[in-house]
Amino acid sequence: MTESGQQWLRQDDQEATRASFPELFFDLVFVFALIQLSETLAADFTFGIAAETFLFIFALWWVWIHTTWITNLLNTEITPVRLLLFAMMFLGIVLAITLPRAFTDMGLAFALAYSAMQIGRSLFALYAFRQAGDTASFMTLLRITVWLFLSSVLWIAGGLSEPRLRVILWIAALAIEYIGPVLRYWLPRLGPSPQETLDISGEHLAERCALFVIIALGETIITTGKNASGHLEIEATSLVLLCAFLSTVLMWWIYFHDGQERAADKAEETAEPQIIAQQLFTYGHLPIVAGIILTAVGEDFSLSHPEETGSYSHALALLGGPILFLGGTTLMKTMASRYVPYSHVTGIILLAACFLLVPFIANFLTQVLASTILLVVALWEYVALKRFRRAAA
């Protein structure tokens, strides 16, 4: 590695493991994108729309987590990397603007913005590691770039196609992107990428993913507050708003009280940081973020139509969001500590059982049930951890 090229790479010190201001600035785009996504869902939530929205969740998460991996490796305090993040921000704004109409008249614009973010960032990383003289990392990123070129062909082809074919092509594009790390970006003649070629900072990745969870929770508060202000004349609004806020706080508590720190320690102390980071963060945080977004949509339903009898499509958000969130945190905590949080498993079972009540109760009651179950999970885990630590001492 050349001395002049060393400036391109993240420095190996305690300060460099912290999220930088350029990275936090970049994250602001995803606040807008998540709000766009939630409002699109809440406007017309059917099983078909839900399926399309999961596609967008997968896409937004993938472009963000890939960018986070690159900023984990590069020095975000130098001008070229900052300019990269500013360019990614602009493309992210375009992505968010076109998202609500991606399956109508803005499919090509969405696909071009997404592909430009993925390919542009990867080409920049290739240049950076060429300058740094890090051949092993360069070859790994070369494999990733080739895979992203393949998926981008499908993204753009989908943008040019009619809506039904567009869905199929975009699902295929996401499948290529998500299976790439599992196959270690295998290429003919080159074979799979060697393991542990990237100098990953597990502490930095853990902090960045935690900040994205904060963004998702913050988006929940924004959309809930905005919706509540428009339905103050409805009697049940105060109760639903209280439950919605309580749910958001409880999800923060369940994630941060014990799990996030364990995940950070696991990623930092392991002998295989690249593999563990993929398991805990690249894949492991997807259901957590998706669950928070769905929960926000469910809360919007409760505020807009609190006294209407629930439907299974609405329950998919009201109950399915917390189920996804608890499922993701269960996996994270189990992988990080080999400790299965039975409180979370019980919460998932109770939430699933509530689907039996959906046709007979109003939306606001479903919201109350979901919030109550999250409260039970949080209290159970808090008491259990307190007893465990007292016994260990």
Protein Blocks (a to p, Z undefined) as FASTA:
>chain_A
ZZklmmmpccddfklmpccfklmmmmmmmmmmmmmmmmmmmmoccfklmmmmmmmmmmmm
mmmmmmmmmmmmmcfkbmklmmmmmmmmmmmmmmmmmmmmmmmmmmmmmmmmmmmmmmmm
mmmmmmmmmmnopaklmmmmmmmmmmmmmmmmmmmmmmmmcfklmmmmmmmmmmmmmmmm
mnoopaehklpadehkbccdfklmmmmmmmmmmmmmmmmmmmmmmmmmmmmmpmklmmmm
mmmmmmmmmmmmmmmmmmmmmmmmmmmmpmblmlmmmmmmmmmmmmmmmmmmmmmmmmmm
mmmmmmbccdfklmmmmmmmmmmmmmmmmmmmmmmnopacfklmmmmmmmmmmmmmmmmp
cfklmmmmmmmmmmmmmmmmmmmmmmmmmmmZZ
